[in-house]
Amino acid sequence: SFDGEHYIVRGRRPEAPLRRDVRIREDGEELGEFTCYLAKGHTDDGLVLLHRPTRALIVGDYLSDCEFPFIYTSLRRYRATLETFERICERHRPALLISQHGQPAAGDEEIQVRLRESREYLDALADAARTSDGPEEAAARTAGAWRRAAWREEIQG
């Protein structure tokens, strides 16, 4: 119905290998054309999908080019998810990264930039939290610095 409402004509019928009654318990489980990876940190139930035929990595709220990393559950788990992304990139060499927010990233170089920026933000957030009067102040100060740096880079780039 989505295709019909938006006048989309597809060359083939999309497959829907993911079912709501399937629980992914460990990294690397396969469902149809997808390899699944747990992605905790932003939320506790995050999931990342690698579409093997196209090498498209679908990362949800991670690795956006327009939003800073937002942590609902755990800084440690968020960092572990970034390490999972590193392993996925080394093993599968994604051709495209699709984040829920912002533009896709094409190729390894752009994906590595997003990984580096996410790590830098998390490090700055942790540093600010250690030296601030409160968590809200630290988050606001760090997010502001990250956004200013991202805008400067975009304008200069």
N, CA, C and O atoms as a GROMACS GRO file, in nm:
protein
  628
    1SER      N    1   0.083  -0.120   0.000
    1SER     CA    2   0.000   0.000   0.000
    1SER      C    3   0.087   0.126   0.000
    1SER      O    4   0.051   0.227  -0.061
    2PHE      N    5   0.203   0.121   0.068
    2PHE     CA    6   0.295   0.235   0.069
    2PHE      C    7   0.338   0.268  -0.074
    2PHE      O    8   0.335   0.384  -0.115
    3ASP      N    9   0.377   0.166  -0.150
    3ASP     CA   10   0.420   0.188  -0.288
    3ASP      C   11   0.308   0.252  -0.370
    3ASP      O   12   0.333   0.345  -0.447
    4GLY      N   13   0.189   0.204  -0.354
    4GLY     CA   14   0.077   0.257  -0.430
    4GLY      C   15   0.047   0.402  -0.394
    4GLY      O   16   0.020   0.483  -0.483
    5GLU      N   17   0.052   0.434  -0.266
    5GLU     CA   18   0.024   0.571  -0.222
    5GLU      C   19   0.131   0.669  -0.269
    5GLU      O   20   0.102   0.788  -0.287
    6HIS      N   21   0.252   0.621  -0.289
    6HIS     CA   22   0.364   0.710  -0.325
    6HIS      C   23   0.413   0.688  -0.468
    6HIS      O   24   0.521   0.736  -0.504
    7TYR      N   25   0.335   0.617  -0.549
    7TYR     CA   26   0.364   0.596  -0.691
    7TYR      C   27   0.502   0.532  -0.713
    7TYR      O   28   0.577   0.572  -0.802
    8ILE      N   29   0.532   0.435  -0.632
    8ILE     CA   30   0.660   0.366  -0.644
    8ILE      C   31   0.640   0.237  -0.722
    8ILE      O   32   0.553   0.156  -0.690
    9VAL      N   33   0.721   0.219  -0.825
    9VAL     CA   34   0.717   0.097  -0.904
    9VAL      C   35   0.851   0.026  -0.881
    9VAL      O   36   0.956   0.083  -0.907
   10ARG      N   37   0.846  -0.094  -0.832
   10ARG     CA   38   0.968  -0.169  -0.801
   10ARG      C   39   0.994  -0.275  -0.907
   10ARG      O   40   0.901  -0.331  -0.965
   11GLY      N   41   1.122  -0.302  -0.932
   11GLY     CA   42   1.160  -0.403  -1.027
   11GLY      C   43   1.133  -0.544  -0.977
   11GLY      O   44   1.118  -0.636  -1.057
   12ARG      N   45   1.126  -0.559  -0.847
   12ARG     CA   46   1.094  -0.690  -0.789
   12ARG      C   47   1.017  -0.668  -0.660
   12ARG      O   48   1.024  -0.562  -0.598
   13ARG      N   49   0.946  -0.769  -0.621
   13ARG     CA   50   0.866  -0.759  -0.498
   13ARG      C   51   0.960  -0.766  -0.378
   13ARG      O   52   1.042  -0.857  -0.368
   14PRO      N   53   0.948  -0.669  -0.285
   14PRO     CA   54   1.037  -0.672  -0.168
   14PRO      C   55   1.008  -0.793  -0.079
   14PRO      O   56   0.893  -0.831  -0.058
   15GLU      N   57   1.114  -0.852  -0.029
   15GLU     CA   58   1.100  -0.964   0.063
   15GLU      C   59   1.095  -0.909   0.204
   15GLU      O   60   1.159  -0.808   0.234
   16ALA      N   61   1.023  -0.974   0.290
   16ALA     CA   62   1.013  -0.931   0.429
   16ALA      C   63   1.056  -1.046   0.520
   16ALA      O   64   0.971  -1.116   0.575
   17PRO      N   65   1.186  -1.066   0.535
   17PRO     CA   66   1.232  -1.181   0.612
   17PRO      C   67   1.220  -1.161   0.762
   17PRO      O   68   1.227  -1.258   0.838
   18LEU      N   69   1.204  -1.037   0.806
   18LEU     CA   70   1.200  -1.012   0.949
   18LEU      C   71   1.057  -1.023   1.002
   18LEU      O   72   0.965  -0.963   0.948
   19ARG      N   73   1.042  -1.100   1.106
   19ARG     CA   74   0.912  -1.120   1.166
   19ARG      C   75   0.918  -1.070   1.309
   19ARG      O   76   1.024  -1.072   1.372
   20ARG      N   77   0.808  -1.025   1.360
   20ARG     CA   78   0.805  -0.973   1.496
   20ARG      C   79   0.819  -1.082   1.601
   20ARG      O   80   0.853  -1.053   1.716
   21ASP      N   81   0.795  -1.205   1.563
   21ASP     CA   82   0.804  -1.312   1.661
   21ASP      C   83   0.942  -1.378   1.663
   21ASP      O   84   0.962  -1.480   1.728
   22VAL      N   85   1.038  -1.320   1.592
   22VAL     CA   86   1.174  -1.372   1.591
   22VAL      C   87   1.259  -1.286   1.683
   22VAL      O   88   1.259  -1.163   1.671
   23ARG      N   89   1.331  -1.348   1.773
   23ARG     CA   90   1.417  -1.274   1.865
   23ARG      C   91   1.563  -1.297   1.825
   23ARG      O   92   1.607  -1.412   1.817
   24ILE      N   93   1.637  -1.190   1.801
   24ILE     CA   94   1.778  -1.199   1.769
   24ILE      C   95   1.853  -1.206   1.901
   24ILE      O   96   1.841  -1.117   1.985
   25ARG      N   97   1.930  -1.310   1.920
   25ARG     CA   98   1.998  -1.331   2.048
   25ARG      C   99   2.147  -1.302   2.042
   25ARG      O  100   2.210  -1.275   2.145
   26GLU      N  101   2.204  -1.309   1.922
   26GLU     CA  102   2.349  -1.285   1.912
   26GLU      C  103   2.384  -1.228   1.775
   26GLU      O  104   2.310  -1.244   1.678
   27ASP      N  105   2.497  -1.160   1.770
   27ASP     CA  106   2.544  -1.102   1.645
   27ASP      C  107   2.565  -1.209   1.539
   27ASP      O  108   2.610  -1.320   1.567
   28GLY      N  109   2.532  -1.172   1.416
   28GLY     CA  110   2.558  -1.260   1.303
   28GLY      C  111   2.443  -1.351   1.265
   28GLY      O  112   2.454  -1.426   1.168
   29GLU      N  113   2.333  -1.346   1.338
   29GLU     CA  114   2.218  -1.428   1.299
   29GLU      C  115   2.164  -1.378   1.165
   29GLU      O  116   2.161  -1.258   1.138
   30GLU      N  117   2.123  -1.472   1.082
   30GLU     CA  118   2.075  -1.436   0.949
   30GLU      C  119   1.925  -1.458   0.937
   30GLU      O  120   1.871  -1.557   0.985
   31LEU      N  121   1.860  -1.362   0.872
   31LEU     CA  122   1.718  -1.371   0.839
   31LEU      C  123   1.705  -1.330   0.694
   31LEU      O  124   1.719  -1.212   0.660
   32GLY      N  125   1.677  -1.426   0.609
   32GLY     CA  126   1.668  -1.396   0.466
   32GLY      C  127   1.798  -1.338   0.414
   32GLY      O  128   1.904  -1.397   0.432
   33GLU      N  129   1.790  -1.222   0.351
   33GLU     CA  130   1.907  -1.157   0.292
   33GLU      C  131   1.982  -1.068   0.391
   33GLU      O  132   2.076  -0.999   0.353
   34PHE      N  133   1.940  -1.070   0.518
   34PHE     CA  134   1.997  -0.981   0.618
   34PHE      C  135   2.080  -1.056   0.721
   34PHE      O  136   2.047  -1.168   0.760
   35THR      N  137   2.189  -0.993   0.764
   35THR     CA  138   2.264  -1.038   0.881
   35THR      C  139   2.235  -0.937   0.991
   35THR      O  140   2.244  -0.816   0.968
   36CYS      N  141   2.201  -0.987   1.110
   36CYS     CA  142   2.157  -0.902   1.220
   36CYS      C  143   2.265  -0.888   1.326
   36CYS      O  144   2.338  -0.983   1.355
   37TYR      N  145   2.273  -0.768   1.384
   37TYR     CA  146   2.368  -0.740   1.491
   37TYR      C  147   2.296  -0.661   1.600
   37TYR      O  148   2.221  -0.568   1.571
   38LEU      N  149   2.320  -0.699   1.724
   38LEU     CA  150   2.264  -0.625   1.837
   38LEU      C  151   2.333  -0.490   1.845
   38LEU      O  152   2.453  -0.480   1.820
   39ALA      N  153   2.258  -0.387   1.881
   39ALA     CA  154   2.313  -0.251   1.887
   39ALA      C  155   2.258  -0.181   2.011
   39ALA      O  156   2.165  -0.101   2.002
   40LYS      N  157   2.316  -0.212   2.125
   40LYS     CA  158   2.269  -0.151   2.250
   40LYS      C  159   2.348  -0.024   2.279
   40LYS      O  160   2.457  -0.003   2.225
   41GLY      N  161   2.293   0.058   2.363
   41GLY     CA  162   2.359   0.183   2.399
   41GLY      C  163   2.265   0.299   2.379
   41GLY      O  164   2.232   0.370   2.474
   42HIS      N  165   2.223   0.320   2.255
   42HIS     CA  166   2.122   0.423   2.230
   42HIS      C  167   1.993   0.380   2.300
   42HIS      O  168   1.936   0.455   2.379
   43THR      N  169   1.949   0.260   2.272
   43THR     CA  170   1.840   0.195   2.346
   43THR      C  171   1.888   0.055   2.379
   43THR      O  172   1.994   0.011   2.334
   44ASP      N  173   1.811  -0.015   2.458
   44ASP     CA  174   1.852  -0.150   2.498
   44ASP      C  175   1.809  -0.256   2.398
   44ASP      O  176   1.849  -0.372   2.410
   45ASP      N  177   1.727  -0.220   2.300
   45ASP     CA  178   1.675  -0.318   2.206
   45ASP      C  179   1.715  -0.288   2.062
   45ASP      O  180   1.646  -0.330   1.968
   46GLY      N  181   1.825  -0.215   2.043
   46GLY     CA  182   1.867  -0.176   1.908
   46GLY      C  183   1.911  -0.294   1.824
   46GLY      O  184   1.962  -0.393   1.874
   47LEU      N  185   1.889  -0.280   1.693
   47LEU     CA  186   1.925  -0.383   1.598
   47LEU      C  187   1.980  -0.317   1.473
   47LEU      O  188   1.925  -0.218   1.425
   48VAL      N  189   2.088  -0.371   1.421
   48VAL     CA  190   2.149  -0.322   1.298
   48VAL      C  191   2.138  -0.435   1.196
   48VAL      O  192   2.157  -0.552   1.228
   49LEU      N  193   2.107  -0.397   1.072
   49LEU     CA  194   2.090  -0.497   0.967
   49LEU      C  195   2.189  -0.472   0.854
   49LEU      O  196   2.206  -0.359   0.809
   50LEU      N  197   2.252  -0.577   0.810
   50LEU     CA  198   2.335  -0.571   0.690
   50LEU      C  199   2.261  -0.647   0.580
   50LEU      O  200   2.235  -0.766   0.592
   51HIS      N  201   2.226  -0.576   0.473
   51HIS     CA  202   2.163  -0.640   0.358
   51HIS      C  203   2.276  -0.692   0.270
   51HIS      O  204   2.342  -0.616   0.199
   52ARG      N  205   2.298  -0.822   0.276
   52ARG     CA  206   2.416  -0.882   0.212
   52ARG      C  207   2.424  -0.860   0.061
   52ARG      O  208   2.533  -0.828   0.013
   53PRO      N  209   2.316  -0.874  -0.015
   53PRO     CA  210   2.330  -0.858  -0.161
   53PRO      C  211   2.377  -0.718  -0.203
   53PRO      O  212   2.452  -0.704  -0.300
   54THR      N  213   2.334  -0.614  -0.130
   54THR     CA  214   2.371  -0.478  -0.168
   54THR      C  215   2.481  -0.420  -0.080
   54THR      O  216   2.534  -0.313  -0.108
   55ARG      N  217   2.516  -0.492   0.027
   55ARG     CA  218   2.613  -0.444   0.127
   55ARG      C  219   2.569  -0.312   0.190
   55ARG      O  220   2.652  -0.228   0.223
   56ALA      N  221   2.437  -0.296   0.205
   56ALA     CA  222   2.382  -0.177   0.272
   56ALA      C  223   2.370  -0.207   0.421
   56ALA      O  224   2.313  -0.309   0.461
   57LEU      N  225   2.425  -0.119   0.502
   57LEU     CA  226   2.422  -0.133   0.647
   57LEU      C  227   2.318  -0.036   0.702
   57LEU      O  228   2.333   0.085   0.688
   58ILE      N  229   2.214  -0.089   0.763
   58ILE     CA  230   2.103  -0.009   0.815
   58ILE      C  231   2.123   0.001   0.966
   58ILE      O  232   2.112  -0.099   1.037
   59VAL      N  233   2.152   0.124   1.014
   59VAL     CA  234   2.200   0.140   1.151
   59VAL      C  235   2.105   0.213   1.245
   59VAL      O  236   2.143   0.245   1.358
   60GLY      N  237   1.983   0.241   1.202
   60GLY     CA  238   1.888   0.307   1.291
   60GLY      C  239   1.936   0.444   1.334
   60GLY      O  240   1.970   0.526   1.249
   61ASP      N  241   1.938   0.469   1.464
   61ASP     CA  242   1.974   0.602   1.516
   61ASP      C  243   2.123   0.622   1.536
   61ASP      O  244   2.164   0.722   1.595
   62TYR      N  245   2.204   0.533   1.489
   62TYR     CA  246   2.350   0.547   1.502
   62TYR      C  247   2.408   0.614   1.378
   62TYR      O  248   2.349   0.612   1.270
   63LEU      N  249   2.525   0.674   1.395
   63LEU     CA  250   2.610   0.724   1.286
   63LEU      C  251   2.540   0.822   1.193
   63LEU      O  252   2.558   0.817   1.071
   64SER      N  253   2.460   0.910   1.251
   64SER     CA  254   2.393   1.013   1.174
   64SER      C  255   2.491   1.125   1.140
   64SER      O  256   2.587   1.149   1.213
   65ASP      N  257   2.466   1.193   1.030
   65ASP     CA  258   2.549   1.308   0.995
   65ASP      C  259   2.488   1.439   1.045
   65ASP      O  260   2.546   1.546   1.026
   66CYS      N  261   2.372   1.430   1.110
   66CYS     CA  262   2.308   1.554   1.154
   66CYS      C  263   2.263   1.552   1.300
   66CYS      O  264   2.215   1.654   1.350
   67GLU      N  265   2.278   1.442   1.368
   67GLU     CA  266   2.242   1.435   1.510
   67GLU      C  267   2.357   1.374   1.588
   67GLU      O  268   2.425   1.283   1.540
   68PHE      N  269   2.378   1.424   1.708
   68PHE     CA  270   2.482   1.368   1.792
   68PHE      C  271   2.433   1.239   1.858
   68PHE      O  272   2.312   1.219   1.872
   69PRO      N  273   2.524   1.152   1.897
   69PRO     CA  274   2.484   1.027   1.963
   69PRO      C  275   2.404   1.055   2.090
   69PRO      O  276   2.449   1.129   2.178
   70PHE      N  277   2.289   0.996   2.099
   70PHE     CA  278   2.202   1.014   2.214
   70PHE      C  279   2.193   0.881   2.289
   70PHE      O  280   2.160   0.778   2.230
   71ILE      N  281   2.222   0.884   2.417
   71ILE     CA  282   2.232   0.762   2.497
   71ILE      C  283   2.112   0.751   2.590
   71ILE      O  284   2.094   0.834   2.679
   72TYR      N  285   2.032   0.647   2.568
   72TYR     CA  286   1.922   0.618   2.659
   72TYR      C  287   1.960   0.514   2.763
   72TYR      O  288   1.904   0.512   2.872
   73THR      N  289   2.056   0.428   2.730
   73THR     CA  290   2.083   0.317   2.823
   73THR      C  291   2.224   0.315   2.879
   73THR      O  292   2.240   0.309   3.001
   74SER      N  293   2.327   0.320   2.795
   74SER     CA  294   2.461   0.297   2.849
   74SER      C  295   2.570   0.349   2.756
   74SER      O  296   2.575   0.314   2.638
   75LEU      N  297   2.658   0.431   2.812
   75LEU     CA  298   2.775   0.477   2.737
   75LEU      C  299   2.864   0.358   2.700
   75LEU      O  300   2.914   0.351   2.588
   76ARG      N  301   2.885   0.267   2.793
   76ARG     CA  302   2.969   0.149   2.768
   76ARG      C  303   2.911   0.065   2.653
   76ARG      O  304   2.985   0.021   2.566
   77ARG      N  305   2.781   0.044   2.655
   77ARG     CA  306   2.718  -0.035   2.548
   77ARG      C  307   2.720   0.039   2.414
   77ARG      O  308   2.734  -0.022   2.308
   78TYR      N  309   2.706   0.171   2.420
   78TYR     CA  310   2.712   0.250   2.297
   78TYR      C  311   2.850   0.235   2.234
   78TYR      O  312   2.862   0.214   2.113
   79ARG      N  313   2.954   0.244   2.316
   79ARG     CA  314   3.090   0.226   2.264
   79ARG      C  315   3.109   0.085   2.210
   79ARG      O  316   3.175   0.066   2.107
   80ALA      N  317   3.052  -0.014   2.276
   80ALA     CA  318   3.062  -0.152   2.228
   80ALA      C  319   2.993  -0.167   2.092
   80ALA      O  320   3.041  -0.241   2.006
   81THR      N  321   2.882  -0.096   2.072
   81THR     CA  322   2.814  -0.099   1.943
   81THR      C  323   2.902  -0.036   1.835
   81THR      O  324   2.905  -0.086   1.722
   82LEU      N  325   2.972   0.072   1.867
   82LEU     CA  326   3.064   0.131   1.770
   82LEU      C  327   3.175   0.031   1.733
   82LEU      O  328   3.218   0.025   1.617
   83GLU      N  329   3.221  -0.047   1.830
   83GLU     CA  330   3.320  -0.152   1.801
   83GLU      C  331   3.259  -0.259   1.710
   83GLU      O  332   3.327  -0.312   1.622
   84THR      N  333   3.132  -0.290   1.731
   84THR     CA  334   3.063  -0.386   1.642
   84THR      C  335   3.061  -0.331   1.500
   84THR      O  336   3.083  -0.406   1.404
   85PHE      N  337   3.033  -0.201   1.485
   85PHE     CA  338   3.035  -0.140   1.352
   85PHE      C  339   3.172  -0.155   1.287
   85PHE      O  340   3.182  -0.181   1.167
   86GLU      N  341   3.278  -0.137   1.366
   86GLU     CA  342   3.415  -0.155   1.313
   86GLU      C  343   3.432  -0.296   1.257
   86GLU      O  344   3.484  -0.314   1.147
   87ARG      N  345   3.389  -0.395   1.333
   87ARG     CA  346   3.402  -0.535   1.288
   87ARG      C  347   3.319  -0.561   1.163
   87ARG      O  348   3.363  -0.631   1.071
   88ILE      N  349   3.199  -0.505   1.159
   88ILE     CA  350   3.114  -0.522   1.041
   88ILE      C  351   3.184  -0.462   0.919
   88ILE      O  352   3.186  -0.522   0.812
   89CYS      N  353   3.240  -0.342   0.937
   89CYS     CA  354   3.307  -0.274   0.825
   89CYS      C  355   3.428  -0.354   0.777
   89CYS      O  356   3.451  -0.365   0.657
   90GLU      N  357   3.506  -0.408   0.870
   90GLU     CA  358   3.623  -0.488   0.832
   90GLU      C  359   3.582  -0.614   0.758
   90GLU      O  360   3.645  -0.652   0.659
   91ARG      N  361   3.477  -0.678   0.805
   91ARG     CA  362   3.436  -0.806   0.748
   91ARG      C  363   3.356  -0.794   0.619
   91ARG      O  364   3.376  -0.870   0.524
   92HIS      N  365   3.263  -0.696   0.614
   92HIS     CA  366   3.168  -0.690   0.503
   92HIS      C  367   3.190  -0.574   0.408
   92HIS      O  368   3.134  -0.574   0.298
   93ARG      N  369   3.269  -0.475   0.445
   93ARG     CA  370   3.294  -0.357   0.361
   93ARG      C  371   3.162  -0.300   0.305
   93ARG      O  372   3.138  -0.307   0.184
   94PRO      N  373   3.076  -0.245   0.393
   94PRO     CA  374   2.949  -0.191   0.344
   94PRO      C  375   2.969  -0.086   0.237
   94PRO      O  376   3.057  -0.001   0.246
   95ALA      N  377   2.886  -0.092   0.135
   95ALA     CA  378   2.891   0.007   0.027
   95ALA      C  379   2.810   0.131   0.063
   95ALA      O  380   2.835   0.240   0.012
   96LEU      N  381   2.712   0.113   0.152
   96LEU     CA  382   2.622   0.222   0.188
   96LEU      C  383   2.580   0.205   0.334
   96LEU      O  384   2.551   0.094   0.378
   97LEU      N  385   2.578   0.316   0.408
   97LEU     CA  386   2.530   0.316   0.544
   97LEU      C  387   2.403   0.401   0.547
   97LEU      O  388   2.404   0.516   0.503
   98ILE      N  389   2.296   0.344   0.599
   98ILE     CA  390   2.168   0.415   0.605
   98ILE      C  391   2.132   0.436   0.751
   98ILE      O  392   2.105   0.341   0.825
   99SER      N  393   2.133   0.563   0.792
   99SER     CA  394   2.095   0.601   0.927
   99SER      C  395   1.952   0.653   0.924
   99SER      O  396   1.906   0.700   0.820
  100GLN      N  397   1.884   0.645   1.034
  100GLN     CA  398   1.745   0.690   1.038
  100GLN      C  399   1.735   0.841   1.021
  100GLN      O  400   1.632   0.892   0.977
  101HIS      N  401   1.841   0.914   1.055
  101HIS     CA  402   1.839   1.060   1.046
  101HIS      C  403   1.955   1.105   0.959
  101HIS      O  404   2.067   1.057   0.975
  102GLY      N  405   1.929   1.196   0.868
  102GLY     CA  406   2.035   1.252   0.785
  102GLY      C  407   2.056   1.175   0.656
  102GLY      O  408   1.975   1.092   0.616
  103GLN      N  409   2.168   1.206   0.593
  103GLN     CA  410   2.201   1.149   0.463
  103GLN      C  411   2.270   1.013   0.477
  103GLN      O  412   2.337   0.988   0.578
  104PRO      N  413   2.256   0.925   0.379
  104PRO     CA  414   2.333   0.800   0.379
  104PRO      C  415   2.482   0.831   0.365
  104PRO      O  416   2.520   0.938   0.318
  105ALA      N  417   2.563   0.738   0.404
  105ALA     CA  418   2.709   0.748   0.385
  105ALA      C  419   2.749   0.646   0.280
  105ALA      O  420   2.716   0.528   0.292
  106ALA      N  421   2.818   0.690   0.179
  106ALA     CA  422   2.861   0.601   0.071
  106ALA      C  423   3.008   0.570   0.087
  106ALA      O  424   3.093   0.658   0.077
  107GLY      N  425   3.038   0.444   0.110
  107GLY     CA  426   3.176   0.400   0.112
  107GLY      C  427   3.243   0.406   0.246
  107GLY      O  428   3.195   0.471   0.340
  108ASP      N  429   3.356   0.338   0.254
  108ASP     CA  430   3.428   0.320   0.380
  108ASP      C  431   3.478   0.450   0.440
  108ASP      O  432   3.471   0.468   0.562
  109GLU      N  433   3.528   0.541   0.358
  109GLU     CA  434   3.585   0.664   0.412
  109GLU      C  435   3.481   0.746   0.489
  109GLU      O  436   3.508   0.792   0.600
  110GLU      N  437   3.366   0.763   0.431
  110GLU     CA  438   3.260   0.841   0.496
  110GLU      C  439   3.208   0.769   0.621
  110GLU      O  440   3.177   0.833   0.721
  111ILE      N  441   3.197   0.637   0.615
  111ILE     CA  442   3.153   0.560   0.732
  111ILE      C  443   3.254   0.575   0.845
  111ILE      O  444   3.216   0.591   0.960
  112GLN      N  445   3.383   0.570   0.813
  112GLN     CA  446   3.487   0.585   0.915
  112GLN      C  447   3.484   0.723   0.978
  112GLN      O  448   3.510   0.737   1.098
  113VAL      N  449   3.453   0.826   0.900
  113VAL     CA  450   3.440   0.962   0.955
  113VAL      C  451   3.329   0.964   1.059
  113VAL      O  452   3.346   1.023   1.166
  114ARG      N  453   3.217   0.902   1.028
  114ARG     CA  454   3.105   0.901   1.122
  114ARG      C  455   3.138   0.822   1.248
  114ARG      O  456   3.100   0.861   1.358
  115LEU      N  457   3.209   0.712   1.232
  115LEU     CA  458   3.252   0.637   1.350
  115LEU      C  459   3.344   0.721   1.437
  115LEU      O  460   3.328   0.726   1.559
  116ARG      N  461   3.440   0.788   1.375
  116ARG     CA  462   3.534   0.872   1.450
  116ARG      C  463   3.460   0.986   1.522
  116ARG      O  464   3.485   1.013   1.639
  117GLU      N  465   3.370   1.053   1.451
  117GLU     CA  466   3.295   1.163   1.512
  117GLU      C  467   3.210   1.115   1.629
  117GLU      O  468   3.200   1.185   1.730
  118SER      N  469   3.149   0.999   1.617
  118SER     CA  470   3.068   0.945   1.727
  118SER      C  471   3.156   0.915   1.847
  118SER      O  472   3.117   0.946   1.960
  119ARG      N  473   3.272   0.856   1.826
  119ARG     CA  474   3.364   0.829   1.936
  119ARG      C  475   3.410   0.958   2.003
  119ARG      O  476   3.414   0.968   2.126
  120GLU      N  477   3.445   1.057   1.921
  120GLU     CA  478   3.491   1.185   1.975
  120GLU      C  479   3.382   1.250   2.060
  120GLU      O  480   3.410   1.305   2.166
  121TYR      N  481   3.259   1.244   2.013
  121TYR     CA  482   3.150   1.302   2.089
  121TYR      C  483   3.133   1.228   2.222
  121TYR      O  484   3.120   1.292   2.327
  122LEU      N  485   3.133   1.096   2.220
  122LEU     CA  486   3.116   1.019   2.343
  122LEU      C  487   3.229   1.047   2.441
  122LEU      O  488   3.205   1.059   2.561
  123ASP      N  489   3.352   1.058   2.391
  123ASP     CA  490   3.466   1.092   2.478
  123ASP      C  491   3.448   1.230   2.539
  123ASP      O  492   3.472   1.249   2.658
  124ALA      N  493   3.405   1.328   2.457
  124ALA     CA  494   3.385   1.464   2.507
  124ALA      C  495   3.273   1.468   2.610
  124ALA      O  496   3.281   1.539   2.710
  125LEU      N  497   3.167   1.390   2.586
  125LEU     CA  498   3.056   1.385   2.680
  125LEU      C  499   3.103   1.327   2.814
  125LEU      O  500   3.069   1.381   2.919
  126ALA      N  501   3.179   1.219   2.810
  126ALA     CA  502   3.230   1.159   2.933
  126ALA      C  503   3.322   1.256   3.007
  126ALA      O  504   3.315   1.267   3.129
  127ASP      N  505   3.409   1.325   2.933
  127ASP     CA  506   3.498   1.424   2.995
  127ASP      C  507   3.419   1.536   3.059
  127ASP      O  508   3.448   1.577   3.171
  128ALA      N  509   3.318   1.587   2.989
  128ALA     CA  510   3.236   1.695   3.042
  128ALA      C  511   3.160   1.651   3.165
  128ALA      O  512   3.144   1.727   3.261
  129ALA      N  513   3.111   1.528   3.164
  129ALA     CA  514   3.038   1.477   3.280
  129ALA      C  515   3.127   1.468   3.403
  129ALA      O  516   3.081   1.488   3.515
  130ARG      N  517   3.255   1.438   3.382
  130ARG     CA  518   3.348   1.428   3.495
  130ARG      C  519   3.383   1.565   3.553
  130ARG      O  520   3.418   1.575   3.670
  131THR      N  521   3.373   1.669   3.472
  131THR     CA  522   3.419   1.801   3.517
  131THR      C  523   3.308   1.903   3.536
  131THR      O  524   3.338   2.019   3.563
  132SER      N  525   3.182   1.864   3.522
  132SER     CA  526   3.072   1.961   3.530
  132SER      C  527   3.002   1.954   3.665
  132SER      O  528   3.028   1.865   3.747
  133ASP      N  529   2.914   2.050   3.685
  133ASP     CA  530   2.834   2.052   3.807
  133ASP      C  531   2.718   1.953   3.802
  133ASP      O  532   2.670   1.908   3.906
  134GLY      N  533   2.672   1.920   3.681
  134GLY     CA  534   2.558   1.828   3.669
  134GLY      C  535   2.550   1.769   3.530
  134GLY      O  536   2.610   1.823   3.438
  135PRO      N  537   2.477   1.659   3.513
  135PRO     CA  538   2.471   1.591   3.383
  135PRO      C  539   2.405   1.674   3.274
  135PRO      O  540   2.445   1.666   3.158
  136GLU      N  541   2.304   1.756   3.309
  136GLU     CA  542   2.238   1.837   3.207
  136GLU      C  543   2.335   1.941   3.151
  136GLU      O  544   2.340   1.963   3.030
  137GLU      N  545   2.411   2.004   3.240
  137GLU     CA  546   2.508   2.104   3.196
  137GLU      C  547   2.613   2.041   3.106
  137GLU      O  548   2.648   2.097   3.002
  138ALA      N  549   2.663   1.924   3.146
  138ALA     CA  550   2.765   1.855   3.066
  138ALA      C  551   2.711   1.819   2.929
  138ALA      O  552   2.779   1.839   2.828
  139ALA      N  553   2.589   1.766   2.924
  139ALA     CA  554   2.531   1.725   2.796
  139ALA      C  555   2.510   1.846   2.706
  139ALA      O  556   2.541   1.840   2.586
  140ALA      N  557   2.458   1.953   2.761
  140ALA     CA  558   2.433   2.073   2.680
  140ALA      C  559   2.564   2.132   2.627
  140ALA      O  560   2.572   2.168   2.510
  141ARG      N  561   2.664   2.140   2.712
  141ARG     CA  562   2.792   2.198   2.671
  141ARG      C  563   2.858   2.112   2.562
  141ARG      O  564   2.908   2.166   2.464
  142THR      N  565   2.858   1.982   2.580
  142THR     CA  566   2.922   1.893   2.484
  142THR      C  567   2.846   1.888   2.352
  142THR      O  568   2.907   1.892   2.246
  143ALA      N  569   2.713   1.881   2.359
  143ALA     CA  570   2.633   1.878   2.236
  143ALA      C  571   2.653   2.006   2.157
  143ALA      O  572   2.664   2.003   2.035
  144GLY      N  573   2.657   2.119   2.227
  144GLY     CA  574   2.678   2.247   2.159
  144GLY      C  575   2.811   2.252   2.087
  144GLY      O  576   2.818   2.296   1.972
  145ALA      N  577   2.917   2.206   2.152
  145ALA     CA  578   3.050   2.206   2.090
  145ALA      C  579   3.053   2.112   1.970
  145ALA      O  580   3.112   2.143   1.867
  146TRP      N  581   2.990   1.998   1.984
  146TRP     CA  582   2.989   1.900   1.874
  146TRP      C  583   2.915   1.955   1.754
  146TRP      O  584   2.963   1.945   1.641
  147ARG      N  585   2.798   2.014   1.778
  147ARG     CA  586   2.720   2.070   1.668
  147ARG      C  587   2.794   2.184   1.599
  147ARG      O  588   2.793   2.192   1.476
  148ARG      N  589   2.859   2.275   1.676
  148ARG     CA  590   2.934   2.385   1.616
  148ARG      C  591   3.046   2.331   1.529
  148ARG      O  592   3.069   2.382   1.419
  149ALA      N  593   3.115   2.229   1.576
  149ALA     CA  594   3.225   2.170   1.497
  149ALA      C  595   3.171   2.106   1.370
  149ALA      O  596   3.230   2.120   1.264
  150ALA      N  597   3.058   2.037   1.380
  150ALA     CA  598   3.000   1.971   1.263
  150ALA      C  599   2.956   2.075   1.160
  150ALA      O  600   2.977   2.056   1.041
  151TRP      N  601   2.896   2.185   1.205
  151TRP     CA  602   2.853   2.289   1.112
  151TRP      C  603   2.974   2.356   1.047
  151TRP      O  604   2.971   2.383   0.927
  152ARG      N  605   3.080   2.383   1.124
  152ARG     CA  606   3.201   2.444   1.066
  152ARG      C  607   3.257   2.354   0.958
  152ARG      O  608   3.294   2.401   0.850
  153GLU      N  609   3.265   2.225   0.987
  153GLU     CA  610   3.320   2.130   0.889
  153GLU      C  611   3.233   2.127   0.764
  153GLU      O  612   3.285   2.123   0.652
  154GLU      N  613   3.099   2.128   0.782
  154GLU     CA  614   3.009   2.125   0.667
  154GLU      C  615   3.024   2.250   0.582
  154GLU      O  616   3.027   2.242   0.459
  155ILE      N  617   3.034   2.366   0.646
  155ILE     CA  618   3.047   2.492   0.573
  155ILE      C  619   3.182   2.498   0.500
  155ILE      O  620   3.188   2.544   0.386
  156GLN      N  621   3.288   2.452   0.564
  156GLN     CA  622   3.421   2.456   0.505
  156GLN      C  623   3.437   2.347   0.400
  156GLN      O  624   3.510   2.366   0.302
  157GLY      N  625   3.371   2.234   0.419
  157GLY     CA  626   3.385   2.120   0.329
  157GLY      C  627   3.309   2.141   0.205
  157GLY      O  628   3.309   2.055   0.117
   0.00000   0.00000   0.00000
